[in-house]
Amino acid sequence: VTSTYYCQRKTARWPMVVFFKMLDVSAYNAFVLWMEDNPRWKQGKYFKRRLFLEDLGKAMLAPYIQQRQHLPRTPASAGL
């Protein structure tokens, strides 16, 4: 089931392979639990899991994005 949307990367380090597999399985488990609690979420969509993974990623990164917005920057780096 996790092979449709996965986060695996090519690596020779086996701990990273295990980490990526754990991340895939835990994201799928979170999706299953979310759908049990919210069965009408995105009703009528065929790619609910992809939408869930996008929302999950945005929610996990939101504090870091807000933190980086308040870092002092030089005018040259702020233009990038």
MISE-35628 format. One line per field, with one value per residue: residue in one letter; residue number from 0; x, y, z of N, C-alpha, C in turn. Coordinates in nm, 3 decimals. Last residue first. Example, Ala and Ser with C-alpha at 12.3 -4.5 7.8 and 13.67 -1.06 7.14 Angstrom:
% MISE-35628
aa <- (s  a)
i <- (1  0)
n.u <- (1.285  1.319)
n.v <- (-0.225  -0.569)
n.w <- (0.708  0.780)
ca.u <- (1.367  1.230)
ca.v <- (-0.106  -0.450)
ca.w <- (0.714  0.780)
c.u <- (1.290  1.320)
c.v <- (0.003  -0.330)
c.w <- (0.787  0.780)
***
This chain:
% MISE-35628
aa <- (l  g  a  s  a  p  t  r  p  l  h  q  r  q  q  i  y  p  a  l  m  a  k  g  l  d  e  l  f  l  r  r  k  f  y  k  g  q  k  w  r  p  n  d  e  m  w  l  v  f  a  n  y  a  s  v  d  l  m  k  f  f  v  v  m  p  w  r  a  t  k  r  q  c  y  y  t  s  t  v)
i <- (79  78  77  76  75  74  73  72  71  70  69  68  67  66  65  64  63  62  61  60  59  58  57  56  55  54  53  52  51  50  49  48  47  46  45  44  43  42  41  40  39  38  37  36  35  34  33  32  31  30  29  28  27  26  25  24  23  22  21  20  19  18  17  16  15  14  13  12  11  10  9  8  7  6  5  4  3  2  1  0)
n.u <- (1.674  1.660  1.789  2.054  2.082  2.021  2.053  1.830  1.716  1.420  1.152  1.119  1.198  0.966  0.785  0.908  0.887  0.607  0.544  0.610  0.383  0.197  0.303  0.279  -0.002  -0.084  0.032  -0.102  -0.365  -0.337  -0.278  -0.517  -0.712  -0.779  -1.041  -1.306  -1.539  -1.445  -1.264  -1.398  -1.576  -1.450  -1.246  -1.156  -1.065  -0.880  -0.682  -0.598  -0.488  -0.283  -0.120  -0.035  0.116  0.316  0.434  0.535  0.723  0.894  0.998  1.138  1.330  1.469  1.576  1.747  1.919  2.052  2.197  2.320  2.302  2.011  1.760  1.468  1.119  0.865  0.571  0.275  0.263  0.362  0.200  0.082)
n.v <- (3.709  3.931  3.860  3.873  4.154  4.254  3.987  3.908  3.748  3.549  3.513  3.301  3.082  3.036  2.957  2.716  2.573  2.541  2.394  2.129  1.985  2.088  2.001  1.722  1.700  1.790  1.584  1.362  1.421  1.411  1.138  1.028  1.101  1.088  1.122  1.289  1.261  1.444  1.560  1.384  1.212  1.073  1.118  0.892  0.739  0.908  0.906  0.639  0.638  0.831  0.705  0.489  0.630  0.730  0.490  0.394  0.598  0.585  0.329  0.367  0.554  0.396  0.192  0.348  0.443  0.210  0.137  0.335  0.391  0.516  0.683  0.709  0.703  0.785  0.720  0.619  0.341  0.177  0.122  -0.119)
n.w <- (-0.271  -0.111  0.119  0.045  0.027  0.285  0.525  0.795  1.089  1.079  1.041  0.874  1.021  1.171  0.976  0.901  1.138  1.167  0.916  0.877  0.942  0.764  0.521  0.556  0.575  0.325  0.168  0.270  0.191  -0.086  -0.108  -0.012  -0.197  -0.472  -0.538  -0.366  -0.226  0.058  0.239  0.506  0.616  0.823  1.047  1.182  0.970  0.854  1.052  1.043  0.783  0.813  0.999  0.842  0.653  0.817  0.900  0.656  0.589  0.812  0.785  0.544  0.628  0.820  0.660  0.505  0.702  0.780  0.541  0.293  0.035  -0.129  -0.282  -0.077  -0.014  0.036  -0.165  -0.277  -0.341  -0.143  0.069  0.000)
ca.u <- (1.667  1.612  1.644  1.995  2.111  1.934  2.111  1.894  1.773  1.565  1.191  1.073  1.291  1.090  0.760  0.891  1.020  0.685  0.495  0.711  0.507  0.176  0.292  0.410  0.085  -0.124  0.069  0.044  -0.332  -0.375  -0.181  -0.391  -0.716  -0.640  -0.985  -1.172  -1.549  -1.534  -1.235  -1.291  -1.626  -1.483  -1.305  -1.213  -1.161  -1.002  -0.749  -0.662  -0.598  -0.391  -0.183  -0.115  -0.004  0.230  0.369  0.434  0.614  0.823  0.919  1.028  1.235  1.402  1.480  1.643  1.834  1.965  2.076  2.318  2.371  2.115  1.869  1.574  1.248  0.971  0.675  0.341  0.205  0.445  0.283  0.000)
ca.v <- (3.575  3.941  3.873  3.740  4.069  4.286  4.100  3.880  3.868  3.556  3.615  3.430  3.135  3.073  3.080  2.822  2.606  2.614  2.529  2.230  1.954  2.106  2.144  1.784  1.655  1.864  1.724  1.370  1.409  1.537  1.238  1.004  1.156  1.088  0.989  1.292  1.270  1.344  1.556  1.475  1.302  1.001  1.218  1.002  0.680  0.876  1.031  0.691  0.547  0.851  0.831  0.464  0.556  0.823  0.575  0.317  0.561  0.708  0.363  0.271  0.591  0.519  0.157  0.269  0.538  0.279  0.065  0.320  0.266  0.528  0.590  0.770  0.636  0.885  0.682  0.743  0.443  0.196  0.241  0.000)
ca.w <- (-0.332  -0.249  0.125  0.063  -0.089  0.171  0.453  0.667  1.026  1.091  1.137  0.826  0.922  1.239  1.050  0.802  1.086  1.268  0.944  0.847  1.013  0.908  0.548  0.537  0.685  0.445  0.146  0.284  0.332  -0.024  -0.153  0.058  -0.061  -0.428  -0.555  -0.426  -0.371  0.000  0.094  0.464  0.511  0.699  0.957  1.260  1.063  0.779  1.017  1.163  0.817  0.717  1.035  0.962  0.610  0.745  1.000  0.728  0.499  0.781  0.903  0.548  0.524  0.859  0.765  0.439  0.630  0.875  0.577  0.439  0.068  -0.029  -0.308  -0.156  -0.024  0.051  -0.071  -0.237  -0.428  -0.262  0.079  0.000)
c.u <- (1.540  1.599  1.584  1.843  2.047  1.957  2.018  1.954  1.850  1.615  1.342  1.119  1.248  1.188  0.886  0.869  1.013  0.823  0.574  0.670  0.612  0.303  0.276  0.408  0.223  -0.036  0.036  0.093  -0.182  -0.343  -0.211  -0.285  -0.583  -0.630  -0.843  -1.118  -1.414  -1.546  -1.319  -1.260  -1.521  -1.531  -1.344  -1.288  -1.231  -1.107  -0.881  -0.739  -0.671  -0.512  -0.299  -0.187  -0.094  0.103  0.278  0.361  0.500  0.704  0.837  0.938  1.115  1.296  1.402  1.534  1.720  1.872  1.994  2.188  2.372  2.177  1.981  1.683  1.343  1.109  0.784  0.445  0.270  0.389  0.365  0.087)
c.v <- (3.511  3.806  3.882  3.748  3.933  4.198  4.133  4.006  3.830  3.684  3.624  3.543  3.270  3.136  3.128  2.955  2.717  2.657  2.603  2.371  2.063  2.080  2.171  1.932  1.719  1.827  1.808  1.513  1.424  1.536  1.372  1.105  1.139  1.150  0.978  1.149  1.277  1.367  1.449  1.452  1.400  1.091  1.154  1.103  0.789  0.809  1.003  0.819  0.597  0.764  0.861  0.591  0.527  0.753  0.679  0.404  0.491  0.681  0.489  0.298  0.496  0.559  0.281  0.233  0.466  0.381  0.134  0.255  0.241  0.391  0.616  0.666  0.713  0.822  0.789  0.706  0.578  0.302  0.267  0.126)
c.w <- (-0.289  -0.318  -0.015  0.072  -0.074  0.050  0.337  0.609  0.898  1.027  1.158  0.916  0.867  1.141  1.120  0.871  0.982  1.218  1.053  0.884  0.992  0.987  0.696  0.566  0.674  0.564  0.270  0.262  0.355  0.126  -0.090  0.018  0.010  -0.289  -0.503  -0.433  -0.441  -0.151  0.024  0.317  0.462  0.586  0.824  1.173  1.144  0.867  0.944  1.135  0.940  0.750  0.941  1.008  0.730  0.697  0.933  0.829  0.573  0.689  0.881  0.669  0.523  0.756  0.807  0.541  0.559  0.809  0.685  0.483  0.218  -0.003  -0.209  -0.177  -0.114  0.040  -0.068  -0.132  -0.404  -0.357  -0.046  0.000)
***
